[in-house]
């Protein structure tokens, strides 16, 4: 064995842990501040609305740094689903919590259904 091999580090082992939530929402903290909202207010509004709807899903809302677009009168918000589609939601800060949840999670609830793309979307590719 060479001396070089003795000091070589073993490759890192990646472990997994169970998440205590089923849905993730990232909110731009700069947008929250720019709209004059208090830190954590968006989180409280979204989580409160979901508790009223009595769903089995658990939501984790995290305020993060800039998400890219800086809308003048909106909040930049990302869900796991919108991120997979490479889209960022621009929410109206004056919207009710129910309107915000409906915009972020259109099928979030007991009556949610799968929406099929219209013919116009299919023709675009």
N, CA, C and O atoms as CSV, one atom per row, in Angstrom:
chain,resi,resn,atom,element,x,y,z
A,1,UNK,N,N,0.824,-1.177,0.000
A,1,UNK,CA,C,0.000,0.000,0.000
A,1,UNK,C,C,0.869,1.242,0.000
A,1,UNK,O,O,1.854,1.318,0.735
A,2,UNK,N,N,0.511,2.204,-0.814
A,2,UNK,CA,C,1.233,3.470,-0.836
A,2,UNK,C,C,0.813,4.328,0.346
A,2,UNK,O,O,-0.243,4.119,0.942
A,3,UNK,N,N,1.661,5.301,0.676
A,3,UNK,CA,C,1.324,6.243,1.740
A,3,UNK,C,C,0.134,7.116,1.339
A,3,UNK,O,O,-0.622,7.579,2.193
A,4,UNK,N,N,-0.024,7.335,0.030
A,4,UNK,CA,C,-1.138,8.162,-0.448
A,4,UNK,C,C,-2.476,7.492,-0.152
A,4,UNK,O,O,-3.446,8.165,0.195
A,5,UNK,N,N,-2.528,6.162,-0.291
A,5,UNK,CA,C,-3.775,5.438,-0.083
A,5,UNK,C,C,-4.208,5.435,1.380
A,5,UNK,O,O,-5.404,5.387,1.664
A,6,UNK,N,N,-3.265,5.484,2.305
A,6,UNK,CA,C,-3.602,5.454,3.724
A,6,UNK,C,C,-4.395,6.693,4.134
A,6,UNK,O,O,-5.286,6.607,4.979
A,7,UNK,N,N,-4.078,7.835,3.546
A,7,UNK,CA,C,-4.746,9.075,3.919
A,7,UNK,C,C,-5.998,9.366,3.113
A,7,UNK,O,O,-6.662,10.374,3.351
A,8,UNK,N,N,-6.330,8.510,2.169
A,8,UNK,CA,C,-7.501,8.766,1.327
A,8,UNK,C,C,-8.777,8.631,2.157
A,8,UNK,O,O,-8.935,7.691,2.936
A,9,UNK,N,N,-9.661,9.572,1.975
A,9,UNK,CA,C,-10.924,9.557,2.707
A,9,UNK,C,C,-11.921,8.638,2.014
A,9,UNK,O,O,-11.922,8.498,0.791
A,10,UNK,N,N,-12.762,8.021,2.823
A,10,UNK,CA,C,-13.812,7.185,2.262
A,10,UNK,C,C,-14.880,8.082,1.644
A,10,UNK,O,O,-15.085,9.204,2.107
A,11,UNK,N,N,-15.559,7.605,0.609
A,11,UNK,CA,C,-16.625,8.421,0.017
A,11,UNK,C,C,-17.745,8.643,1.037
A,11,UNK,O,O,-18.034,7.779,1.865
A,12,UNK,N,N,-18.355,9.803,0.956
A,12,UNK,CA,C,-19.437,10.145,1.878
A,12,UNK,C,C,-20.644,9.251,1.622
A,12,UNK,O,O,-20.981,8.949,0.478
A,13,UNK,N,N,-21.272,8.845,2.687
A,13,UNK,CA,C,-22.465,8.013,2.578
A,13,UNK,C,C,-23.680,8.918,2.746
A,13,UNK,O,O,-23.807,9.618,3.751
A,14,UNK,N,N,-24.554,8.901,1.776
A,14,UNK,CA,C,-25.743,9.744,1.826
A,14,UNK,C,C,-26.868,8.946,2.459
A,14,UNK,O,O,-27.190,7.840,2.026
A,15,UNK,N,N,-27.459,9.529,3.494
A,15,UNK,CA,C,-28.559,8.871,4.184
A,15,UNK,C,C,-29.841,9.653,3.947
A,15,UNK,O,O,-29.803,10.848,3.655
A,16,UNK,N,N,-30.951,8.988,4.071
A,16,UNK,CA,C,-32.257,9.614,3.875
A,16,UNK,C,C,-32.986,9.660,5.210
A,16,UNK,O,O,-32.796,8.801,6.071
A,17,UNK,N,N,-33.818,10.673,5.364
A,17,UNK,CA,C,-34.655,10.798,6.551
A,17,UNK,C,C,-36.088,11.046,6.101
A,17,UNK,O,O,-36.322,11.587,5.020
A,18,UNK,N,N,-37.016,10.661,6.909
A,18,UNK,CA,C,-38.429,10.852,6.588
A,18,UNK,C,C,-38.806,12.306,6.853
A,18,UNK,O,O,-38.484,12.859,7.904
A,19,UNK,N,N,-39.487,12.913,5.894
A,19,UNK,CA,C,-39.942,14.295,6.051
A,19,UNK,C,C,-41.257,14.303,6.824
A,19,UNK,O,O,-42.103,13.427,6.641
A,20,UNK,N,N,-41.414,15.287,7.675
A,20,UNK,CA,C,-42.640,15.410,8.451
A,20,UNK,C,C,-43.708,16.215,7.737
A,20,UNK,O,O,-44.666,16.667,8.364
A,21,UNK,N,N,-43.555,16.399,6.442
A,21,UNK,CA,C,-44.517,17.179,5.671
A,21,UNK,C,C,-44.690,16.550,4.301
A,21,UNK,O,O,-43.841,15.787,3.841
A,22,UNK,N,N,-45.818,16.886,3.645
A,22,UNK,CA,C,-46.088,16.329,2.320
A,22,UNK,C,C,-46.052,17.380,1.226
A,22,UNK,O,O,-45.874,17.042,0.055
A,23,UNK,N,N,-46.217,18.640,1.579
A,23,UNK,CA,C,-46.183,19.734,0.606
A,23,UNK,C,C,-45.175,20.772,1.071
A,23,UNK,O,O,-45.036,21.025,2.267
A,24,UNK,N,N,-44.473,21.370,0.112
A,24,UNK,CA,C,-43.461,22.375,0.410
A,24,UNK,C,C,-43.763,23.639,-0.376
A,24,UNK,O,O,-44.047,23.588,-1.573
A,25,UNK,N,N,-43.699,24.783,0.315
A,25,UNK,CA,C,-43.899,26.084,-0.323
A,25,UNK,C,C,-42.719,26.967,0.045
A,25,UNK,O,O,-42.392,27.119,1.222
A,26,UNK,N,N,-42.077,27.554,-0.972
A,26,UNK,CA,C,-40.985,28.496,-0.755
A,26,UNK,C,C,-41.495,29.894,-1.077
A,26,UNK,O,O,-42.050,30.122,-2.152
A,27,UNK,N,N,-41.309,30.833,-0.147
A,27,UNK,CA,C,-41.783,32.205,-0.307
A,27,UNK,C,C,-40.573,33.127,-0.302
A,27,UNK,O,O,-39.702,33.009,0.559
A,28,UNK,N,N,-40.516,34.051,-1.268
A,28,UNK,CA,C,-39.414,35.006,-1.357
A,28,UNK,C,C,-39.514,36.003,-0.203
A,28,UNK,O,O,-40.500,36.732,-0.097
A,29,UNK,N,N,-38.506,36.039,0.654
A,29,UNK,CA,C,-38.534,36.942,1.804
A,29,UNK,C,C,-38.399,38.404,1.386
A,29,UNK,O,O,-38.898,39.295,2.073
A,30,UNK,N,N,-37.727,38.652,0.264
A,30,UNK,CA,C,-37.625,40.034,-0.225
A,30,UNK,C,C,-38.991,40.554,-0.654
A,30,UNK,O,O,-39.330,41.708,-0.390
A,31,UNK,N,N,-39.772,39.709,-1.314
A,31,UNK,CA,C,-41.122,40.109,-1.733
A,31,UNK,C,C,-42.006,40.378,-0.518
A,31,UNK,O,O,-42.783,41.332,-0.509
A,32,UNK,N,N,-41.886,39.535,0.507
A,32,UNK,CA,C,-42.673,39.713,1.725
A,32,UNK,C,C,-42.350,41.063,2.354
A,32,UNK,O,O,-43.250,41.807,2.745
A,33,UNK,N,N,-41.074,41.371,2.447
A,33,UNK,CA,C,-40.648,42.641,3.044
A,33,UNK,C,C,-41.097,43.820,2.188
A,33,UNK,O,O,-41.556,44.831,2.719
A,34,UNK,N,N,-40.968,43.700,0.883
A,34,UNK,CA,C,-41.333,44.785,-0.026
A,34,UNK,C,C,-42.828,45.101,0.041
A,34,UNK,O,O,-43.231,46.251,-0.132
A,35,UNK,N,N,-43.645,44.082,0.292
A,35,UNK,CA,C,-45.092,44.289,0.377
A,35,UNK,C,C,-45.537,44.771,1.755
A,35,UNK,O,O,-46.726,44.990,1.985
A,36,UNK,N,N,-44.590,44.935,2.666
A,36,UNK,CA,C,-44.915,45.433,4.000
A,36,UNK,C,C,-45.538,44.391,4.910
A,36,UNK,O,O,-46.180,44.738,5.902
A,37,UNK,N,N,-45.356,43.121,4.586
A,37,UNK,CA,C,-45.885,42.046,5.422
A,37,UNK,C,C,-44.849,41.649,6.462
A,37,UNK,O,O,-43.649,41.825,6.253
A,38,UNK,N,N,-45.314,41.120,7.570
A,38,UNK,CA,C,-44.401,40.678,8.616
A,38,UNK,C,C,-43.858,39.294,8.280
A,38,UNK,O,O,-44.504,38.499,7.599
A,39,UNK,N,N,-42.654,39.031,8.776
A,39,UNK,CA,C,-42.033,37.731,8.553
A,39,UNK,C,C,-42.916,36.635,9.164
A,39,UNK,O,O,-43.332,36.743,10.318
A,40,UNK,N,N,-43.193,35.610,8.407
A,40,UNK,CA,C,-44.020,34.500,8.876
A,40,UNK,C,C,-45.510,34.694,8.665
A,40,UNK,O,O,-46.288,33.776,8.924
A,41,UNK,N,N,-45.930,35.869,8.198
A,41,UNK,CA,C,-47.368,36.111,8.023
A,41,UNK,C,C,-47.949,35.256,6.899
A,41,UNK,O,O,-49.073,34.769,7.016
A,42,UNK,N,N,-47.208,35.071,5.825
A,42,UNK,CA,C,-47.688,34.236,4.715
A,42,UNK,C,C,-47.811,32.793,5.188
A,42,UNK,O,O,-48.775,32.103,4.859
A,43,UNK,N,N,-46.837,32.347,5.955
A,43,UNK,CA,C,-46.851,30.993,6.497
A,43,UNK,C,C,-48.090,30.780,7.358
A,43,UNK,O,O,-48.785,29.777,7.198
A,44,UNK,N,N,-48.373,31.704,8.264
A,44,UNK,CA,C,-49.532,31.572,9.145
A,44,UNK,C,C,-50.842,31.546,8.358
A,44,UNK,O,O,-51.745,30.768,8.669
A,45,UNK,N,N,-50.939,32.396,7.342
A,45,UNK,CA,C,-52.170,32.457,6.549
A,45,UNK,C,C,-52.403,31.156,5.788
A,45,UNK,O,O,-53.515,30.629,5.790
A,46,UNK,N,N,-51.356,30.630,5.133
A,46,UNK,CA,C,-51.510,29.396,4.352
A,46,UNK,C,C,-51.809,28.196,5.245
A,46,UNK,O,O,-52.713,27.411,4.959
A,47,UNK,N,N,-51.049,28.061,6.324
A,47,UNK,CA,C,-51.248,26.918,7.214
A,47,UNK,C,C,-52.606,26.984,7.901
A,47,UNK,O,O,-53.257,25.958,8.100
A,48,UNK,N,N,-53.035,28.198,8.263
A,48,UNK,CA,C,-54.344,28.355,8.891
A,48,UNK,C,C,-55.474,27.938,7.969
A,48,UNK,O,O,-56.424,27.282,8.395
A,49,UNK,N,N,-55.369,28.319,6.705
A,49,UNK,CA,C,-56.402,27.946,5.732
A,49,UNK,C,C,-56.433,26.438,5.518
A,49,UNK,O,O,-57.508,25.848,5.412
A,50,UNK,N,N,-55.268,25.813,5.454
A,50,UNK,CA,C,-55.243,24.361,5.244
A,50,UNK,C,C,-55.789,23.610,6.456
A,50,UNK,O,O,-56.392,22.548,6.302
A,51,UNK,N,N,-55.587,24.149,7.660
A,51,UNK,CA,C,-56.155,23.508,8.849
A,51,UNK,C,C,-57.674,23.588,8.822
A,51,UNK,O,O,-58.354,22.660,9.259
A,52,UNK,N,N,-58.211,24.699,8.306
A,52,UNK,CA,C,-59.665,24.839,8.197
A,52,UNK,C,C,-60.244,23.837,7.206
A,52,UNK,O,O,-61.393,23.419,7.349
A,53,UNK,N,N,-59.472,23.456,6.219
A,53,UNK,CA,C,-59.956,22.524,5.193
A,53,UNK,C,C,-59.865,21.067,5.631
A,53,UNK,O,O,-60.378,20.191,4.934
A,54,UNK,N,N,-59.244,20.791,6.734
A,54,UNK,CA,C,-59.119,19.453,7.299
A,54,UNK,C,C,-58.610,18.462,6.255
A,54,UNK,O,O,-59.354,17.602,5.783
A,55,UNK,N,N,-57.352,18.595,5.910
A,55,UNK,CA,C,-56.726,17.672,4.965
A,55,UNK,C,C,-55.710,16.810,5.695
A,55,UNK,O,O,-55.262,17.156,6.788
A,56,UNK,N,N,-55.353,15.703,5.096
A,56,UNK,CA,C,-54.374,14.805,5.698
A,56,UNK,C,C,-52.952,15.259,5.394
A,56,UNK,O,O,-51.999,14.771,6.002
A,57,UNK,N,N,-52.805,16.183,4.461
A,57,UNK,CA,C,-51.474,16.631,4.064
A,57,UNK,C,C,-50.934,17.666,5.039
A,57,UNK,O,O,-51.689,18.445,5.621
A,58,UNK,N,N,-49.618,17.661,5.208
A,58,UNK,CA,C,-48.966,18.652,6.064
A,58,UNK,C,C,-48.132,19.568,5.194
A,58,UNK,O,O,-47.446,19.123,4.273
A,59,UNK,N,N,-48.200,20.839,5.496
A,59,UNK,CA,C,-47.542,21.859,4.693
A,59,UNK,C,C,-46.332,22.416,5.423
A,59,UNK,O,O,-46.391,22.677,6.624
A,60,UNK,N,N,-45.242,22.597,4.702
A,60,UNK,CA,C,-44.059,23.278,5.230
A,60,UNK,C,C,-43.856,24.518,4.381
A,60,UNK,O,O,-43.667,24.419,3.168
A,61,UNK,N,N,-43.895,25.689,5.009
A,61,UNK,CA,C,-43.688,26.956,4.319
A,61,UNK,C,C,-42.360,27.517,4.796
A,61,UNK,O,O,-42.138,27.673,5.997
A,62,UNK,N,N,-41.470,27.822,3.844
A,62,UNK,CA,C,-40.137,28.322,4.170
A,62,UNK,C,C,-39.911,29.633,3.438
A,62,UNK,O,O,-40.090,29.715,2.223
A,63,UNK,N,N,-39.513,30.667,4.188
A,63,UNK,CA,C,-39.134,31.922,3.547
A,63,UNK,C,C,-37.671,31.805,3.148
A,63,UNK,O,O,-36.809,31.501,3.972
A,64,UNK,N,N,-37.408,32.051,1.870
A,64,UNK,CA,C,-36.062,31.910,1.315
A,64,UNK,C,C,-35.635,33.233,0.697
A,64,UNK,O,O,-36.404,34.195,0.680
A,65,UNK,N,N,-34.425,33.278,0.198
A,65,UNK,CA,C,-33.930,34.468,-0.489
A,65,UNK,C,C,-34.655,34.677,-1.805
A,65,UNK,O,O,-35.697,34.071,-2.056
A,66,UNK,N,N,-34.105,35.522,-2.627
A,66,UNK,CA,C,-34.742,35.913,-3.884
A,66,UNK,C,C,-34.938,34.697,-4.793
A,66,UNK,O,O,-34.028,33.888,-4.975
A,67,UNK,N,N,-36.141,34.583,-5.358
A,67,UNK,CA,C,-36.463,33.486,-6.269
A,67,UNK,C,C,-36.277,33.861,-7.732
A,67,UNK,O,O,-36.477,33.025,-8.613
A,68,UNK,N,N,-35.902,35.096,-8.000
A,68,UNK,CA,C,-35.656,35.501,-9.389
A,68,UNK,C,C,-36.510,36.663,-9.826
A,68,UNK,O,O,-36.035,37.797,-9.871
A,69,UNK,N,N,-37.784,36.400,-10.155
A,69,UNK,CA,C,-38.609,37.532,-10.597
A,69,UNK,C,C,-38.913,38.435,-9.407
A,69,UNK,O,O,-39.172,37.959,-8.301
A,70,UNK,N,N,-38.879,39.714,-9.643
A,70,UNK,CA,C,-39.183,40.674,-8.579
A,70,UNK,C,C,-40.414,41.475,-8.988
A,70,UNK,O,O,-40.286,42.585,-9.505
A,71,UNK,N,N,-41.601,40.924,-8.762
A,71,UNK,CA,C,-42.822,41.619,-9.159
A,71,UNK,C,C,-43.062,42.844,-8.292
A,71,UNK,O,O,-42.689,42.867,-7.119
A,72,UNK,N,N,-43.684,43.860,-8.872
A,72,UNK,CA,C,-43.918,45.103,-8.131
A,72,UNK,C,C,-44.971,44.932,-7.048
A,72,UNK,O,O,-44.778,45.410,-5.930
A,73,UNK,N,N,-46.074,44.267,-7.347
A,73,UNK,CA,C,-47.171,44.142,-6.393
A,73,UNK,C,C,-47.589,42.686,-6.207
A,73,UNK,O,O,-48.779,42.373,-6.254
A,74,UNK,N,N,-46.638,41.808,-5.999
A,74,UNK,CA,C,-46.957,40.390,-5.827
A,74,UNK,C,C,-45.863,39.705,-5.013
A,74,UNK,O,O,-44.797,40.269,-4.765
A,75,UNK,N,N,-46.157,38.492,-4.615
A,75,UNK,CA,C,-45.202,37.662,-3.883
A,75,UNK,C,C,-44.767,36.512,-4.779
A,75,UNK,O,O,-45.608,35.827,-5.361
A,76,UNK,N,N,-43.478,36.298,-4.893
A,76,UNK,CA,C,-42.959,35.156,-5.652
A,76,UNK,C,C,-42.999,33.934,-4.735
A,76,UNK,O,O,-42.393,33.923,-3.664
A,77,UNK,N,N,-43.725,32.906,-5.176
A,77,UNK,CA,C,-43.937,31.705,-4.374
A,77,UNK,C,C,-43.740,30.481,-5.257
A,77,UNK,O,O,-44.170,30.464,-6.410
A,78,UNK,N,N,-43.087,29.456,-4.713
A,78,UNK,CA,C,-42.825,28.218,-5.452
A,78,UNK,C,C,-43.345,27.035,-4.649
A,78,UNK,O,O,-43.153,26.961,-3.435
A,79,UNK,N,N,-44.000,26.118,-5.334
A,79,UNK,CA,C,-44.365,24.834,-4.737
A,79,UNK,C,C,-43.515,23.759,-5.406
A,79,UNK,O,O,-42.872,24.018,-6.424
A,80,UNK,N,N,-43.512,22.579,-4.850
A,80,UNK,CA,C,-42.740,21.490,-5.457
A,80,UNK,C,C,-43.255,21.190,-6.859
A,80,UNK,O,O,-42.470,20.913,-7.767
A,81,UNK,N,N,-44.567,21.246,-7.035
A,81,UNK,CA,C,-45.171,20.977,-8.342
A,81,UNK,C,C,-44.797,22.058,-9.351
A,81,UNK,O,O,-44.447,21.746,-10.489
A,82,UNK,N,N,-44.868,23.327,-8.944
A,82,UNK,CA,C,-44.538,24.405,-9.883
A,82,UNK,C,C,-43.048,24.406,-10.217
A,82,UNK,O,O,-42.659,24.754,-11.332
A,83,UNK,N,N,-42.224,24.019,-9.260
A,83,UNK,CA,C,-40.784,23.953,-9.512
A,83,UNK,C,C,-40.464,22.864,-10.528
A,83,UNK,O,O,-39.571,23.030,-11.358
A,84,UNK,N,N,-41.190,21.750,-10.464
A,84,UNK,CA,C,-40.993,20.676,-11.441
A,84,UNK,C,C,-41.355,21.142,-12.843
A,84,UNK,O,O,-40.796,20.661,-13.828
A,85,UNK,N,N,-42.301,22.088,-12.929
A,85,UNK,CA,C,-42.709,22.649,-14.220
A,85,UNK,C,C,-41.915,23.906,-14.573
A,85,UNK,O,O,-42.191,24.548,-15.586
A,86,UNK,N,N,-40.943,24.256,-13.750
A,86,UNK,CA,C,-40.098,25.446,-13.922
A,86,UNK,C,C,-40.938,26.719,-13.958
A,86,UNK,O,O,-40.743,27.581,-14.816
A,87,UNK,N,N,-41.870,26.827,-13.024
A,87,UNK,CA,C,-42.755,27.978,-12.933
A,87,UNK,C,C,-42.713,28.556,-11.523
A,87,UNK,O,O,-42.500,27.830,-10.553
A,88,UNK,N,N,-42.917,29.865,-11.419
A,88,UNK,CA,C,-42.994,30.556,-10.137
A,88,UNK,C,C,-44.350,31.240,-10.066
A,88,UNK,O,O,-44.736,31.965,-10.982
A,89,UNK,N,N,-45.073,31.005,-8.971
A,89,UNK,CA,C,-46.366,31.664,-8.773
A,89,UNK,C,C,-46.126,33.103,-8.332
A,89,UNK,O,O,-45.230,33.363,-7.528
A,90,UNK,N,N,-46.909,34.028,-8.844
A,90,UNK,CA,C,-46.881,35.417,-8.404
A,90,UNK,C,C,-48.225,35.689,-7.739
A,90,UNK,O,O,-49.227,35.927,-8.414
A,91,UNK,N,N,-48.236,35.653,-6.403
A,91,UNK,CA,C,-49.473,35.788,-5.649
A,91,UNK,C,C,-49.752,37.235,-5.286
A,91,UNK,O,O,-48.838,38.006,-4.997
A,92,UNK,N,N,-51.021,37.588,-5.304
A,92,UNK,CA,C,-51.461,38.902,-4.866
A,92,UNK,C,C,-51.418,38.921,-3.337
A,92,UNK,O,O,-52.047,38.074,-2.703
A,93,UNK,N,N,-50.691,39.869,-2.728
A,93,UNK,CA,C,-50.618,39.895,-1.262
A,93,UNK,C,C,-51.953,40.246,-0.610
A,93,UNK,O,O,-52.144,39.983,0.578
A,94,UNK,N,N,-52.880,40.836,-1.368
A,94,UNK,CA,C,-54.199,41.190,-0.836
A,94,UNK,C,C,-55.197,40.038,-0.945
A,94,UNK,O,O,-56.321,40.150,-0.456
A,95,UNK,N,N,-54.802,38.939,-1.575
A,95,UNK,CA,C,-55.701,37.791,-1.745
A,95,UNK,C,C,-56.004,37.160,-0.390
A,95,UNK,O,O,-55.193,37.209,0.535
A,96,UNK,N,N,-57.176,36.575,-0.300
A,96,UNK,CA,C,-57.539,35.872,0.931
A,96,UNK,C,C,-56.717,34.582,1.017
A,96,UNK,O,O,-56.220,34.096,0.001
A,97,UNK,N,N,-56.575,34.031,2.216
A,97,UNK,CA,C,-55.855,32.758,2.322
A,97,UNK,C,C,-56.475,31.655,1.467
A,97,UNK,O,O,-55.758,30.822,0.912
A,98,UNK,N,N,-57.799,31.646,1.359
A,98,UNK,CA,C,-58.465,30.625,0.537
A,98,UNK,C,C,-58.088,30.781,-0.931
A,98,UNK,O,O,-57.835,29.788,-1.613
A,99,UNK,N,N,-58.047,32.013,-1.420
A,99,UNK,CA,C,-57.659,32.250,-2.811
A,99,UNK,C,C,-56.208,31.843,-3.045
A,99,UNK,O,O,-55.879,31.291,-4.094
A,100,UNK,N,N,-55.343,32.112,-2.077
A,100,UNK,CA,C,-53.928,31.754,-2.214
A,100,UNK,C,C,-53.744,30.247,-2.272
A,100,UNK,O,O,-52.995,29.743,-3.108
A,101,UNK,N,N,-54.422,29.526,-1.388
A,101,UNK,CA,C,-54.311,28.061,-1.377
A,101,UNK,C,C,-54.871,27.480,-2.668
A,101,UNK,O,O,-54.292,26.552,-3.232
A,102,UNK,N,N,-55.999,28.022,-3.144
A,102,UNK,CA,C,-56.575,27.535,-4.402
A,102,UNK,C,C,-55.629,27.766,-5.574
A,102,UNK,O,O,-55.553,26.937,-6.481
A,103,UNK,N,N,-54.908,28.885,-5.563
A,103,UNK,CA,C,-53.970,29.177,-6.649
A,103,UNK,C,C,-52.742,28.273,-6.583
A,103,UNK,O,O,-52.247,27.821,-7.615
A,104,UNK,N,N,-52.253,28.011,-5.379
A,104,UNK,CA,C,-51.047,27.194,-5.227
A,104,UNK,C,C,-51.326,25.703,-5.393
A,104,UNK,O,O,-50.523,24.984,-5.988
A,105,UNK,N,N,-52.451,25.242,-4.874
A,105,UNK,CA,C,-52.796,23.817,-4.897
A,105,UNK,C,C,-54.194,23.651,-5.477
A,105,UNK,O,O,-55.151,23.511,-4.715
A,106,UNK,N,N,-54.343,23.663,-6.793
A,106,UNK,CA,C,-55.680,23.570,-7.379
A,106,UNK,C,C,-56.412,22.278,-7.032
A,106,UNK,O,O,-57.643,22.268,-7.010
A,107,UNK,N,N,-55.701,21.196,-6.762
A,107,UNK,CA,C,-56.356,19.920,-6.444
A,107,UNK,C,C,-56.192,19.549,-4.982
A,107,UNK,O,O,-56.304,18.374,-4.631
A,108,UNK,N,N,-55.929,20.520,-4.124
A,108,UNK,CA,C,-55.642,20.277,-2.717
A,108,UNK,C,C,-56.950,20.187,-1.946
A,108,UNK,O,O,-57.453,21.203,-1.466
A,109,UNK,N,N,-57.490,19.025,-1.824
A,109,UNK,CA,C,-58.714,18.865,-1.071
A,109,UNK,C,C,-59.434,17.593,-1.444
A,109,UNK,O,O,-59.020,16.879,-2.358
A,110,UNK,N,N,-60.516,17.308,-0.734
A,110,UNK,CA,C,-61.219,16.054,-0.979
A,110,UNK,C,C,-61.900,15.992,-2.338
A,110,UNK,O,O,-62.125,14.902,-2.863
A,111,UNK,N,N,-62.230,17.140,-2.916
A,111,UNK,CA,C,-62.912,17.140,-4.207
A,111,UNK,C,C,-61.957,17.451,-5.355
A,111,UNK,O,O,-62.398,17.718,-6.473
A,112,UNK,N,N,-60.673,17.419,-5.091
A,112,UNK,CA,C,-59.691,17.693,-6.133
A,112,UNK,C,C,-59.730,16.629,-7.212
A,112,UNK,O,O,-59.965,15.454,-6.931
A,113,UNK,N,N,-59.501,17.044,-8.441
A,113,UNK,CA,C,-59.509,16.080,-9.545
A,113,UNK,C,C,-58.375,16.422,-10.503
A,113,UNK,O,O,-57.875,17.546,-10.534
A,114,UNK,N,N,-57.996,15.449,-11.259
A,114,UNK,CA,C,-56.947,15.628,-12.247
A,114,UNK,C,C,-57.505,16.412,-13.422
A,114,UNK,O,O,-58.524,16.028,-13.994
A,115,UNK,N,N,-56.848,17.506,-13.788
A,115,UNK,CA,C,-57.309,18.287,-14.935
A,115,UNK,C,C,-56.496,17.887,-16.146
A,115,UNK,O,O,-55.267,17.830,-16.096
A,116,UNK,N,N,-57.181,17.615,-17.214
A,116,UNK,CA,C,-56.519,17.228,-18.452
A,116,UNK,C,C,-56.177,18.475,-19.251
A,116,UNK,O,O,-56.946,19.436,-19.232
A,117,UNK,N,N,-55.046,18.492,-19.955
A,117,UNK,CA,C,-54.694,19.662,-20.756
A,117,UNK,C,C,-55.683,19.852,-21.892
A,117,UNK,O,O,-56.140,18.878,-22.491
A,118,UNK,N,N,-56.023,21.126,-22.196
A,118,UNK,CA,C,-56.931,21.360,-23.319
A,118,UNK,C,C,-56.214,21.147,-24.646
A,118,UNK,O,O,-54.997,20.975,-24.703
A,119,UNK,N,N,-56.995,21.164,-25.686
A,119,UNK,CA,C,-56.459,20.932,-27.028
A,119,UNK,C,C,-55.454,22.010,-27.403
A,119,UNK,O,O,-54.499,21.733,-28.129
A,120,UNK,N,N,-55.652,23.244,-26.919
A,120,UNK,CA,C,-54.724,24.336,-27.232
A,120,UNK,C,C,-53.348,24.055,-26.639
A,120,UNK,O,O,-52.329,24.323,-27.276
A,121,UNK,N,N,-53.315,23.509,-25.404
A,121,UNK,CA,C,-52.036,23.174,-24.783
A,121,UNK,C,C,-51.364,22.010,-25.494
A,121,UNK,O,O,-50.141,21.994,-25.641
A,122,UNK,N,N,-52.148,21.043,-25.935
A,122,UNK,CA,C,-51.593,19.870,-26.609
A,122,UNK,C,C,-50.982,20.242,-27.955
A,122,UNK,O,O,-49.995,19.641,-28.379
A,123,UNK,N,N,-51.567,21.235,-28.629
A,123,UNK,CA,C,-51.043,21.613,-29.944
A,123,UNK,C,C,-49.727,22.373,-29.833
A,123,UNK,O,O,-48.941,22.403,-30.781
A,124,UNK,N,N,-49.481,22.997,-28.659
A,124,UNK,CA,C,-48.226,23.740,-28.465
A,124,UNK,C,C,-47.039,22.814,-28.265
A,124,UNK,O,O,-45.897,23.222,-28.476
A,125,UNK,N,N,-47.279,21.620,-27.878
A,125,UNK,CA,C,-46.172,20.690,-27.749
A,125,UNK,C,C,-46.050,20.170,-26.424
A,125,UNK,O,O,-45.157,19.366,-26.155
